[in-house]
Amino acid sequence: MINCVRPQMITIHKQQYQKLSNIYLIGPMGSGKTSLGKQFGNLTGNRFYDSDIEIEKRTGADIPWIFKWEGEEGFRKRETQVIDSLCKFNNIILATGGGCILNEANRRFLSENGIVIYLTVSIETQLKRISRTGKDRPLFFIQHNSKKKLQELNEKRRPLYQSIADFIYQSDHLKPPELSMQILTDIKKFIISL
């Protein structure tokens, strides 16, 4: 089922919309953005980027180090620089960090330069996924009550994710190959219907 949520998408002329060749994946940590992004890259032949990996490449430091020495504010500045530069490319898939939508500039860069896919996920699934890769998730592990922290983050960020999402998908039960095929099919159907 197509879940197109941004009404302004309807007013975009079909040819203009087809030029929006970038797919941006947003959502909370553990929603599967990186796994899905890699799958999209394989399916479409488009280059895949992960904003956190790009930050690490450009700084020569890992994310926990940046948080430790520059704090969240320093990290968010770097994140905005990376997202701005990547949004200037065409034919890319970009998995963003869970908090990138906190910055208004990032929301604008993403919504104006591609198709934004918001992946939702249950707290239970997030906890399972994050527990496998927790050392790379600085905001998550500095908290004592992880389930409560995830709920707080999701409540705070959900309206921001929704404000720029073109499509919303629940990522709990479908594996990346299935979900990526469903999303690509839905995007094509939507474009054809314009």
VEXDREN-393267 format. One record per atom (N, C-alpha, C): x, y, z. Coordinates in nm, 3 decimals. Atoms other than C-alpha are relative to their C-alpha. Example, Ala and Ser with C-alpha at 12.3 -4.5 7.8 and 13.67 -1.06 7.14 Angstrom:
% residues 2
+---------+---------+---------+
!      xx !      yy !      zz !
+---------+---------+---------+
!   0.089 !  -0.119 !   0.000 !
!   1.230 !  -0.450 !   0.780 !
!   0.090 !   0.120 !   0.000 !
!  -0.082 !  -0.119 !  -0.006 !
!   1.367 !  -0.106 !   0.714 !
!  -0.077 !   0.109 !   0.073 !
+---------+---------+---------+
% end
This chain:
% residues 194
+---------+---------+---------+
!      xx !      yy !      zz !
+---------+---------+---------+
!   0.084 !  -0.118 !   0.000 !
!   0.000 !   0.000 !   0.000 !
!   0.088 !   0.124 !   0.000 !
!  -0.077 !  -0.124 !   0.007 !
!   0.135 !   0.341 !  -0.094 !
!  -0.041 !   0.089 !   0.116 !
!   0.025 !  -0.086 !  -0.113 !
!   0.166 !   0.568 !   0.202 !
!   0.071 !   0.133 !  -0.024 !
!  -0.058 !  -0.130 !   0.032 !
!   0.242 !   0.908 !   0.052 !
!  -0.063 !   0.102 !   0.094 !
!   0.054 !  -0.085 !  -0.104 !
!   0.207 !   1.167 !   0.322 !
!   0.024 !   0.149 !  -0.019 !
!  -0.029 !  -0.142 !   0.016 !
!   0.348 !   1.497 !   0.197 !
!  -0.088 !   0.054 !  -0.112 !
!   0.095 !  -0.046 !   0.102 !
!   0.058 !   1.671 !   0.015 !
!   0.065 !   0.081 !  -0.112 !
!  -0.062 !  -0.082 !   0.103 !
!   0.288 !   1.910 !  -0.170 !
!   0.060 !  -0.086 !  -0.112 !
!  -0.052 !   0.090 !   0.103 !
!   0.424 !   1.606 !  -0.357 !
!  -0.097 !  -0.009 !  -0.117 !
!   0.102 !   0.014 !   0.104 !
!   0.097 !   1.589 !  -0.548 !
!   0.012 !   0.112 !  -0.102 !
!  -0.004 !  -0.115 !   0.090 !
!   0.155 !   1.934 !  -0.696 !
!   0.126 !   0.006 !  -0.085 !
!  -0.123 !  -0.001 !   0.078 !
!   0.499 !   1.855 !  -0.830 !
!  -0.028 !  -0.058 !  -0.138 !
!   0.018 !   0.047 !   0.137 !
!   0.492 !   1.821 !  -1.207 !
!   0.074 !  -0.132 !  -0.019 !
!  -0.055 !   0.134 !   0.016 !
!   0.561 !   1.463 !  -1.315 !
!   0.147 !   0.002 !  -0.045 !
!  -0.138 !  -0.001 !   0.049 !
!   0.882 !   1.547 !  -1.505 !
!   0.095 !   0.051 !   0.107 !
!  -0.085 !  -0.050 !  -0.108 !
!   1.020 !   1.748 !  -1.214 !
!   0.020 !  -0.109 !   0.104 !
!  -0.009 !   0.103 !  -0.103 !
!   0.944 !   1.466 !  -0.975 !
!   0.094 !  -0.112 !  -0.043 !
!  -0.087 !   0.107 !   0.047 !
!   1.120 !   1.212 !  -1.192 !
!   0.147 !   0.038 !   0.010 !
!  -0.139 !  -0.046 !  -0.015 !
!   1.434 !   1.426 !  -1.165 !
!   0.049 !  -0.017 !   0.143 !
!  -0.040 !   0.022 !  -0.140 !
!   1.430 !   1.369 !  -0.790 !
!   0.048 !  -0.144 !   0.013 !
!  -0.056 !   0.135 !   0.010 !
!   1.656 !   1.071 !  -0.823 !
!   0.063 !  -0.048 !   0.130 !
!  -0.060 !   0.038 !  -0.127 !
!   1.781 !   1.069 !  -0.465 !
!  -0.105 !  -0.057 !   0.094 !
!   0.086 !   0.057 !  -0.103 !
!   1.630 !   0.855 !  -0.192 !
!   0.070 !   0.020 !   0.133 !
!  -0.054 !  -0.027 !  -0.132 !
!   1.684 !   0.968 !   0.165 !
!  -0.078 !  -0.081 !   0.103 !
!   0.061 !   0.084 !  -0.102 !
!   1.614 !   0.731 !   0.454 !
!   0.015 !   0.068 !   0.136 !
!  -0.001 !  -0.061 !  -0.133 !
!   1.517 !   0.884 !   0.788 !
!  -0.074 !  -0.093 !   0.096 !
!   0.068 !   0.079 !  -0.102 !
!   1.399 !   0.732 !   1.113 !
!   0.091 !  -0.020 !   0.119 !
!  -0.081 !   0.018 !  -0.121 !
!   1.517 !   0.635 !   1.458 !
!   0.110 !  -0.103 !  -0.018 !
!  -0.105 !   0.102 !   0.002 !
!   1.829 !   0.434 !   1.530 !
!  -0.066 !  -0.138 !   0.011 !
!   0.053 !   0.135 !  -0.004 !
!   1.765 !   0.068 !   1.472 !
!  -0.120 !  -0.024 !  -0.090 !
!   0.115 !   0.018 !   0.089 !
!   1.495 !   0.124 !   1.210 !
!   0.039 !  -0.069 !  -0.130 !
!  -0.045 !   0.073 !   0.118 !
!   1.708 !  -0.037 !   0.939 !
!   0.041 !   0.086 !  -0.117 !
!  -0.033 !  -0.092 !   0.110 !
!   1.812 !   0.267 !   0.736 !
!   0.124 !  -0.045 !  -0.078 !
!  -0.124 !   0.040 !   0.068 !
!   2.164 !   0.144 !   0.661 !
!  -0.019 !  -0.130 !  -0.077 !
!   0.024 !   0.128 !   0.069 !
!   2.059 !  -0.213 !   0.576 !
!  -0.087 !   0.021 !  -0.124 !
!   0.089 !  -0.026 !   0.113 !
!   1.778 !  -0.087 !   0.354 !
!   0.072 !   0.082 !  -0.107 !
!  -0.072 !  -0.083 !   0.095 !
!   2.002 !   0.176 !   0.194 !
!   0.095 !  -0.080 !  -0.086 !
!  -0.089 !   0.087 !   0.077 !
!   2.258 !  -0.085 !   0.092 !
!  -0.080 !  -0.082 !  -0.100 !
!   0.086 !   0.078 !   0.089 !
!   1.977 !  -0.294 !  -0.056 !
!  -0.049 !   0.085 !  -0.117 !
!   0.041 !  -0.093 !   0.106 !
!   1.845 !   0.009 !  -0.250 !
!   0.113 !   0.022 !  -0.099 !
!  -0.115 !  -0.020 !   0.087 !
!   2.192 !   0.071 !  -0.384 !
!   0.020 !  -0.119 !  -0.094 !
!  -0.014 !   0.120 !   0.082 !
!   2.215 !  -0.288 !  -0.507 !
!  -0.110 !  -0.010 !  -0.105 !
!   0.114 !   0.010 !   0.094 !
!   1.869 !  -0.274 !  -0.668 !
!   0.004 !   0.105 !  -0.110 !
!   0.009 !  -0.111 !   0.094 !
!   1.903 !   0.063 !  -0.836 !
!   0.131 !   0.030 !  -0.073 !
!  -0.130 !  -0.036 !   0.055 !
!   2.274 !   0.083 !  -0.908 !
!   0.045 !   0.138 !   0.045 !
!  -0.038 !  -0.132 !  -0.052 !
!   2.277 !   0.418 !  -0.726 !
!   0.100 !  -0.017 !   0.113 !
!  -0.101 !   0.004 !  -0.105 !
!   2.561 !   0.497 !  -0.491 !
!  -0.066 !   0.017 !   0.136 !
!   0.053 !  -0.006 !  -0.135 !
!   2.484 !   0.438 !  -0.123 !
!   0.097 !   0.074 !   0.093 !
!  -0.077 !  -0.071 !  -0.102 !
!   2.602 !   0.672 !   0.153 !
!  -0.071 !  -0.015 !   0.134 !
!   0.051 !  -0.005 !  -0.137 !
!   2.558 !   0.657 !   0.528 !
!   0.061 !   0.126 !   0.060 !
!  -0.054 !  -0.128 !  -0.046 !
!   2.591 !   1.003 !   0.682 !
!   0.100 !  -0.016 !   0.114 !
!  -0.096 !   0.020 !  -0.110 !
!   2.764 !   0.871 !   0.995 !
!   0.136 !  -0.048 !  -0.053 !
!  -0.126 !   0.049 !   0.058 !
!   3.024 !   0.684 !   0.789 !
!   0.072 !   0.112 !  -0.074 !
!  -0.061 !  -0.113 !   0.070 !
!   3.081 !   0.994 !   0.577 !
!   0.063 !   0.098 !   0.098 !
!  -0.058 !  -0.088 !  -0.103 !
!   3.137 !   1.201 !   0.891 !
!   0.133 !  -0.058 !   0.047 !
!  -0.123 !   0.064 !  -0.045 !
!   3.395 !   0.949 !   1.009 !
!   0.110 !   0.008 !  -0.104 !
!  -0.101 !  -0.010 !   0.107 !
!   3.571 !   0.947 !   0.671 !
!   0.058 !   0.140 !  -0.008 !
!  -0.046 !  -0.138 !   0.017 !
!   3.589 !   1.324 !   0.655 !
!   0.077 !   0.054 !   0.119 !
!  -0.068 !  -0.050 !  -0.120 !
!   3.705 !   1.376 !   1.013 !
!   0.118 !  -0.086 !   0.041 !
!  -0.103 !   0.093 !  -0.045 !
!   3.926 !   1.072 !   1.058 !
!  -0.021 !  -0.046 !   0.143 !
!   0.033 !   0.041 !  -0.137 !
!   3.753 !   1.010 !   1.392 !
!  -0.134 !  -0.073 !   0.000 !
!   0.128 !   0.070 !  -0.005 !
!   3.474 !   0.775 !   1.492 !
!  -0.103 !   0.083 !   0.077 !
!   0.110 !  -0.078 !  -0.058 !
!   3.134 !   0.899 !   1.612 !
!   0.012 !   0.011 !   0.152 !
!  -0.014 !  -0.015 !  -0.146 !
!   3.187 !   0.816 !   1.983 !
!   0.109 !   0.101 !   0.039 !
!  -0.106 !  -0.097 !  -0.029 !
!   3.512 !   1.016 !   1.977 !
!  -0.050 !   0.141 !  -0.021 !
!   0.053 !  -0.134 !   0.029 !
!   3.337 !   1.315 !   1.817 !
!  -0.094 !   0.044 !   0.112 !
!   0.091 !  -0.034 !  -0.109 !
!   3.062 !   1.303 !   2.080 !
!   0.077 !   0.030 !   0.129 !
!  -0.075 !  -0.018 !  -0.124 !
!   3.317 !   1.274 !   2.360 !
!   0.071 !   0.135 !   0.002 !
!  -0.083 !  -0.120 !   0.001 !
!   3.535 !   1.567 !   2.250 !
!  -0.069 !   0.125 !  -0.052 !
!   0.069 !  -0.117 !   0.055 !
!   3.295 !   1.792 !   2.059 !
!  -0.143 !   0.012 !   0.050 !
!   0.137 !  -0.001 !  -0.047 !
!   2.965 !   1.699 !   2.218 !
!  -0.098 !  -0.018 !  -0.114 !
!   0.102 !   0.018 !   0.103 !
!   2.639 !   1.656 !   2.037 !
!  -0.005 !   0.118 !  -0.095 !
!   0.004 !  -0.119 !   0.086 !
!   2.651 !   2.014 !   1.909 !
!   0.106 !  -0.006 !  -0.110 !
!  -0.106 !   0.013 !   0.099 !
!   2.985 !   1.956 !   1.735 !
!  -0.032 !  -0.107 !  -0.103 !
!   0.038 !   0.107 !   0.092 !
!   2.861 !   1.631 !   1.588 !
!  -0.108 !   0.048 !  -0.096 !
!   0.111 !  -0.046 !   0.086 !
!   2.540 !   1.793 !   1.459 !
!   0.048 !   0.099 !  -0.106 !
!  -0.055 !  -0.092 !   0.101 !
!   2.741 !   2.068 !   1.286 !
!   0.065 !  -0.079 !  -0.114 !
!  -0.064 !   0.084 !   0.102 !
!   2.948 !   1.806 !   1.107 !
!  -0.104 !  -0.074 !  -0.084 !
!   0.106 !   0.072 !   0.068 !
!   2.635 !   1.612 !   1.021 !
!  -0.069 !   0.088 !  -0.104 !
!   0.064 !  -0.093 !   0.093 !
!   2.475 !   1.917 !   0.859 !
!   0.090 !   0.028 !  -0.120 !
!  -0.093 !  -0.022 !   0.112 !
!   2.787 !   1.982 !   0.650 !
!  -0.002 !  -0.119 !  -0.096 !
!   0.000 !   0.121 !   0.083 !
!   2.785 !   1.622 !   0.526 !
!  -0.131 !  -0.012 !  -0.077 !
!   0.129 !   0.012 !   0.067 !
!   2.412 !   1.618 !   0.448 !
!  -0.013 !   0.105 !  -0.109 !
!   0.003 !  -0.106 !   0.101 !
!   2.436 !   1.951 !   0.266 !
!   0.079 !  -0.040 !  -0.123 !
!  -0.083 !   0.035 !   0.116 !
!   2.719 !   1.827 !   0.047 !
!  -0.056 !  -0.122 !  -0.076 !
!   0.054 !   0.119 !   0.069 !
!   2.558 !   1.488 !  -0.027 !
!  -0.130 !   0.030 !  -0.074 !
!   0.126 !  -0.035 !   0.066 !
!   2.224 !   1.647 !  -0.117 !
!   0.023 !   0.071 !  -0.133 !
!  -0.032 !  -0.063 !   0.128 !
!   2.401 !   1.820 !  -0.406 !
!   0.026 !  -0.104 !  -0.109 !
!  -0.022 !   0.109 !   0.097 !
!   2.464 !   1.481 !  -0.573 !
!  -0.133 !  -0.044 !  -0.059 !
!   0.118 !   0.063 !   0.061 !
!   2.220 !   1.301 !  -0.802 !
!   0.017 !  -0.151 !   0.004 !
!   0.003 !   0.146 !   0.006 !
!   2.122 !   0.936 !  -0.805 !
!   0.073 !  -0.065 !   0.117 !
!  -0.060 !   0.060 !  -0.119 !
!   2.222 !   0.856 !  -0.449 !
!  -0.108 !  -0.053 !   0.093 !
!   0.081 !   0.048 !  -0.111 !
!   2.075 !   0.665 !  -0.158 !
!   0.075 !   0.046 !   0.125 !
!  -0.064 !  -0.050 !  -0.120 !
!   2.145 !   0.827 !   0.180 !
!  -0.075 !  -0.047 !   0.124 !
!   0.053 !   0.035 !  -0.132 !
!   2.087 !   0.672 !   0.522 !
!   0.050 !   0.105 !   0.097 !
!  -0.037 !  -0.108 !  -0.090 !
!   2.083 !   0.952 !   0.777 !
!   0.004 !  -0.049 !   0.145 !
!   0.002 !   0.029 !  -0.142 !
!   2.149 !   0.951 !   1.149 !
!  -0.138 !   0.032 !   0.056 !
!   0.133 !  -0.017 !  -0.058 !
!   1.841 !   0.931 !   1.370 !
!  -0.034 !   0.142 !   0.042 !
!   0.026 !  -0.135 !  -0.046 !
!   1.881 !   1.285 !   1.498 !
!   0.020 !   0.110 !  -0.102 !
!  -0.029 !  -0.104 !   0.100 !
!   1.957 !   1.463 !   1.173 !
!  -0.117 !   0.095 !  -0.020 !
!   0.119 !  -0.082 !   0.023 !
!   1.600 !   1.592 !   1.153 !
!  -0.019 !   0.108 !   0.106 !
!   0.009 !  -0.105 !  -0.102 !
!   1.653 !   1.803 !   1.465 !
!   0.042 !   0.136 !  -0.055 !
!  -0.049 !  -0.122 !   0.062 !
!   1.825 !   2.060 !   1.244 !
!  -0.091 !   0.037 !  -0.118 !
!   0.092 !  -0.045 !   0.105 !
!   1.589 !   2.262 !   1.026 !
!   0.067 !   0.000 !  -0.139 !
!  -0.072 !   0.000 !   0.128 !
!   1.855 !   2.299 !   0.754 !
!   0.004 !  -0.141 !  -0.059 !
!  -0.003 !   0.137 !   0.050 !
!   1.886 !   1.921 !   0.728 !
!  -0.136 !  -0.040 !  -0.055 !
!   0.135 !   0.033 !   0.047 !
!   1.509 !   1.884 !   0.696 !
!  -0.024 !   0.064 !  -0.137 !
!   0.017 !  -0.069 !   0.128 !
!   1.512 !   2.140 !   0.415 !
!   0.083 !  -0.065 !  -0.110 !
!  -0.086 !   0.064 !   0.100 !
!   1.810 !   1.982 !   0.233 !
!  -0.064 !  -0.129 !  -0.050 !
!   0.056 !   0.131 !   0.036 !
!   1.644 !   1.640 !   0.239 !
!  -0.131 !   0.014 !  -0.077 !
!   0.132 !  -0.008 !   0.062 !
!   1.289 !   1.743 !   0.152 !
!   0.002 !   0.068 !  -0.136 !
!  -0.005 !  -0.071 !   0.128 !
!   1.395 !   1.967 !  -0.137 !
!   0.081 !  -0.071 !  -0.107 !
!  -0.093 !   0.060 !   0.095 !
!   1.640 !   1.732 !  -0.303 !
!  -0.018 !  -0.149 !  -0.026 !
!   0.020 !   0.141 !   0.023 !
!   1.491 !   1.386 !  -0.309 !
!  -0.128 !  -0.051 !   0.061 !
!   0.115 !   0.068 !  -0.057 !
!   1.233 !   1.138 !  -0.197 !
!   0.039 !  -0.044 !   0.141 !
!  -0.031 !   0.029 !  -0.140 !
!   1.223 !   1.103 !   0.182 !
!  -0.087 !  -0.116 !   0.048 !
!   0.067 !   0.120 !  -0.051 !
!   1.137 !   0.761 !   0.324 !
!   0.023 !  -0.004 !   0.151 !
!  -0.008 !   0.007 !  -0.146 !
!   1.059 !   0.751 !   0.697 !
!  -0.029 !  -0.144 !   0.041 !
!   0.015 !   0.136 !  -0.050 !
!   1.113 !   0.409 !   0.854 !
!  -0.037 !   0.005 !   0.148 !
!   0.041 !   0.009 !  -0.140 !
!   0.921 !   0.349 !   1.175 !
!   0.034 !  -0.139 !   0.051 !
!  -0.037 !   0.127 !  -0.060 !
!   1.003 !   0.071 !   1.418 !
!  -0.051 !  -0.001 !   0.145 !
!   0.045 !   0.010 !  -0.138 !
!   0.869 !  -0.057 !   1.750 !
!   0.120 !   0.011 !   0.094 !
!  -0.106 !  -0.011 !  -0.100 !
!   1.069 !   0.005 !   2.067 !
!   0.066 !  -0.136 !   0.022 !
!  -0.053 !   0.135 !  -0.023 !
!   1.108 !  -0.372 !   2.114 !
!   0.100 !  -0.039 !  -0.109 !
!  -0.090 !   0.032 !   0.110 !
!   1.262 !  -0.416 !   1.770 !
!   0.125 !   0.088 !   0.005 !
!  -0.116 !  -0.089 !  -0.014 !
!   1.485 !  -0.112 !   1.822 !
!   0.097 !  -0.056 !   0.103 !
!  -0.087 !   0.052 !  -0.106 !
!   1.618 !  -0.258 !   2.147 !
!   0.077 !  -0.123 !  -0.046 !
!  -0.068 !   0.120 !   0.051 !
!   1.696 !  -0.591 !   1.979 !
!   0.111 !   0.038 !  -0.098 !
!  -0.099 !  -0.038 !   0.102 !
!   1.873 !  -0.427 !   1.686 !
!   0.116 !   0.080 !   0.060 !
!  -0.103 !  -0.085 !  -0.058 !
!   2.062 !  -0.171 !   1.892 !
!   0.093 !  -0.082 !   0.089 !
!  -0.084 !   0.081 !  -0.089 !
!   2.186 !  -0.433 !   2.137 !
!   0.110 !  -0.072 !  -0.077 !
!  -0.102 !   0.065 !   0.084 !
!   2.375 !  -0.591 !   1.846 !
!   0.111 !   0.095 !  -0.040 !
!  -0.099 !  -0.097 !   0.048 !
!   2.555 !  -0.267 !   1.754 !
!   0.012 !   0.120 !   0.094 !
!   0.010 !  -0.110 !  -0.096 !
!   2.533 !  -0.057 !   2.071 !
!   0.121 !   0.088 !   0.015 !
!  -0.119 !  -0.081 !  -0.024 !
!   2.893 !   0.060 !   2.095 !
!   0.009 !   0.118 !  -0.094 !
!  -0.005 !  -0.108 !   0.099 !
!   2.837 !   0.281 !   1.789 !
!  -0.115 !   0.100 !   0.017 !
!   0.118 !  -0.083 !  -0.019 !
!   2.531 !   0.454 !   1.933 !
!   0.015 !   0.085 !   0.125 !
!  -0.037 !  -0.077 !  -0.119 !
!   2.654 !   0.728 !   2.168 !
!  -0.117 !   0.053 !   0.081 !
!   0.111 !  -0.056 !  -0.077 !
!   2.324 !   0.890 !   2.263 !
!  -0.075 !  -0.109 !   0.075 !
!   0.075 !   0.110 !  -0.060 !
!   2.171 !   0.553 !   2.343 !
!   0.067 !  -0.050 !   0.127 !
!  -0.066 !   0.064 !  -0.111 !
!   2.432 !   0.417 !   2.578 !
!   0.047 !   0.094 !   0.109 !
!  -0.033 !  -0.089 !  -0.112 !
!   2.494 !   0.729 !   2.783 !
!  -0.118 !   0.010 !   0.096 !
!   0.120 !  -0.003 !  -0.084 !
!   2.145 !   0.679 !   2.927 !
!  -0.009 !  -0.127 !   0.084 !
!   0.015 !   0.117 !  -0.087 !
!   2.064 !   0.447 !   3.218 !
!  -0.124 !  -0.081 !  -0.036 !
!   0.124 !   0.071 !   0.030 !
!   1.709 !   0.360 !   3.114 !
!  -0.021 !   0.003 !  -0.151 !
!  -0.002 !  -0.003 !   0.145 !
!   1.741 !   0.267 !   2.748 !
!  -0.139 !  -0.002 !  -0.062 !
!   0.134 !   0.004 !   0.057 !
!   1.376 !   0.182 !   2.681 !
!  -0.069 !   0.134 !   0.015 !
!   0.060 !  -0.132 !  -0.024 !
!   1.259 !   0.507 !   2.838 !
!   0.062 !   0.104 !  -0.092 !
!  -0.068 !  -0.097 !   0.087 !
!   1.522 !   0.703 !   2.643 !
!  -0.047 !  -0.013 !  -0.144 !
!   0.049 !   0.021 !   0.137 !
!   1.411 !   0.546 !   2.314 !
!  -0.140 !   0.058 !  -0.015 !
!   0.136 !  -0.054 !   0.006 !
!   1.049 !   0.636 !   2.391 !
!   0.002 !   0.152 !  -0.005 !
!  -0.011 !  -0.147 !  -0.001 !
!   1.148 !   0.996 !   2.470 !
!   0.049 !   0.052 !  -0.134 !
!  -0.053 !  -0.043 !   0.130 !
!   1.354 !   1.028 !   2.151 !
!  -0.106 !  -0.013 !  -0.108 !
!   0.102 !   0.022 !   0.103 !
!   1.076 !   0.881 !   1.939 !
!  -0.113 !   0.102 !   0.010 !
!   0.107 !  -0.098 !  -0.017 !
!   0.811 !   1.112 !   2.087 !
!   0.044 !   0.138 !  -0.047 !
!  -0.052 !  -0.132 !   0.038 !
!   1.030 !   1.418 !   2.034 !
!   0.020 !   0.011 !  -0.151 !
!  -0.041 !  -0.006 !   0.140 !
!   1.141 !   1.329 !   1.682 !
!  -0.110 !  -0.037 !  -0.100 !
!   0.103 !   0.048 !   0.093 !
!   0.830 !   1.165 !   1.530 !
!  -0.064 !   0.113 !  -0.083 !
!   0.061 !  -0.107 !   0.081 !
!   0.662 !   1.496 !   1.428 !
!   0.097 !   0.058 !  -0.104 !
!  -0.099 !  -0.053 !   0.094 !
!   0.986 !   1.611 !   1.263 !
!   0.021 !  -0.097 !  -0.116 !
!  -0.010 !   0.100 !   0.108 !
!   1.024 !   1.284 !   1.069 !
!  -0.121 !   0.013 !  -0.092 !
!   0.124 !  -0.005 !   0.078 !
!   0.661 !   1.307 !   0.959 !
!  -0.010 !   0.126 !  -0.085 !
!   0.012 !  -0.127 !   0.071 !
!   0.697 !   1.670 !   0.852 !
!   0.069 !   0.000 !  -0.136 !
!  -0.070 !   0.002 !   0.130 !
!   0.936 !   1.581 !   0.568 !
!  -0.017 !  -0.132 !  -0.075 !
!   0.013 !   0.132 !   0.062 !
!   0.837 !   1.222 !   0.490 !
!  -0.091 !   0.005 !  -0.122 !
!   0.084 !   0.019 !   0.117 !
!   0.710 !   1.148 !   0.142 !
!  -0.074 !  -0.133 !   0.012 !
!   0.058 !   0.132 !  -0.023 !
!   0.643 !   0.785 !   0.234 !
!   0.042 !  -0.048 !   0.138 !
!  -0.029 !   0.056 !  -0.133 !
!   0.624 !   0.607 !   0.570 !
!  -0.020 !  -0.151 !  -0.006 !
!   0.007 !   0.146 !  -0.002 !
!   0.695 !   0.238 !   0.621 !
!   0.039 !  -0.052 !   0.138 !
!  -0.032 !   0.072 !  -0.124 !
!   0.696 !   0.013 !   0.928 !
!   0.106 !  -0.104 !  -0.036 !
!  -0.112 !   0.085 !   0.040 !
!   1.026 !  -0.175 !   0.923 !
!   0.021 !  -0.122 !   0.091 !
!  -0.019 !   0.110 !  -0.095 !
!   0.974 !  -0.432 !   1.201 !
!   0.006 !  -0.138 !  -0.065 !
!   0.021 !   0.139 !   0.042 !
!   0.868 !  -0.736 !   1.003 !
!   0.054 !  -0.037 !  -0.138 !
!  -0.051 !   0.032 !   0.132 !
!   0.999 !  -0.706 !   0.649 !
!   0.152 !   0.008 !  -0.003 !
!  -0.146 !  -0.002 !   0.018 !
!   1.359 !  -0.787 !   0.560 !
!   0.033 !   0.105 !  -0.105 !
!  -0.037 !  -0.106 !   0.095 !
!   1.553 !  -0.522 !   0.362 !
!  -0.030 !  -0.032 !  -0.147 !
!   0.033 !   0.024 !   0.141 !
!   1.515 !  -0.700 !   0.023 !
!  -0.150 !   0.015 !  -0.030 !
!   0.144 !  -0.010 !   0.020 !
!   1.137 !  -0.724 !   0.063 !
!  -0.048 !   0.144 !   0.010 !
!   0.042 !  -0.137 !  -0.022 !
!   1.095 !  -0.374 !   0.199 !
!   0.049 !   0.092 !  -0.112 !
!  -0.051 !  -0.087 !   0.106 !
!   1.317 !  -0.214 !  -0.065 !
!  -0.078 !  -0.020 !  -0.129 !
!   0.082 !   0.025 !   0.120 !
!   1.121 !  -0.383 !  -0.345 !
!  -0.137 !   0.065 !   0.014 !
!   0.131 !  -0.061 !  -0.023 !
!   0.793 !  -0.266 !  -0.190 !
!   0.007 !   0.151 !  -0.016 !
!  -0.013 !  -0.145 !   0.009 !
!   0.914 !   0.092 !  -0.157 !
!   0.024 !   0.045 !  -0.144 !
!  -0.026 !  -0.038 !   0.140 !
!   1.053 !   0.108 !  -0.512 !
!  -0.125 !  -0.017 !  -0.085 !
!   0.126 !   0.021 !   0.072 !
!   0.727 !  -0.036 !  -0.647 !
!  -0.098 !   0.113 !   0.030 !
!   0.092 !  -0.107 !  -0.038 !
!   0.526 !   0.221 !  -0.452 !
!   0.041 !   0.134 !  -0.059 !
!  -0.047 !  -0.126 !   0.059 !
!   0.744 !   0.510 !  -0.571 !
!  -0.033 !   0.003 !  -0.149 !
!   0.032 !   0.005 !   0.143 !
!   0.704 !   0.399 !  -0.933 !
!  -0.149 !   0.018 !  -0.024 !
!   0.145 !  -0.015 !   0.014 !
!   0.326 !   0.366 !  -0.891 !
!  -0.041 !   0.144 !   0.021 !
!   0.034 !  -0.138 !  -0.029 !
!   0.310 !   0.711 !  -0.741 !
!   0.038 !   0.092 !  -0.115 !
!  -0.046 !  -0.084 !   0.111 !
!   0.513 !   0.869 !  -1.021 !
!  -0.090 !  -0.019 !  -0.122 !
!   0.086 !   0.028 !   0.115 !
!   0.301 !   0.699 !  -1.287 !
!  -0.137 !   0.064 !   0.019 !
!   0.133 !  -0.056 !  -0.026 !
!  -0.016 !   0.826 !  -1.117 !
!  -0.005 !   0.152 !  -0.011 !
!  -0.001 !  -0.147 !   0.008 !
!   0.095 !   1.191 !  -1.141 !
!  -0.051 !   0.049 !  -0.133 !
+---------+---------+---------+
% end
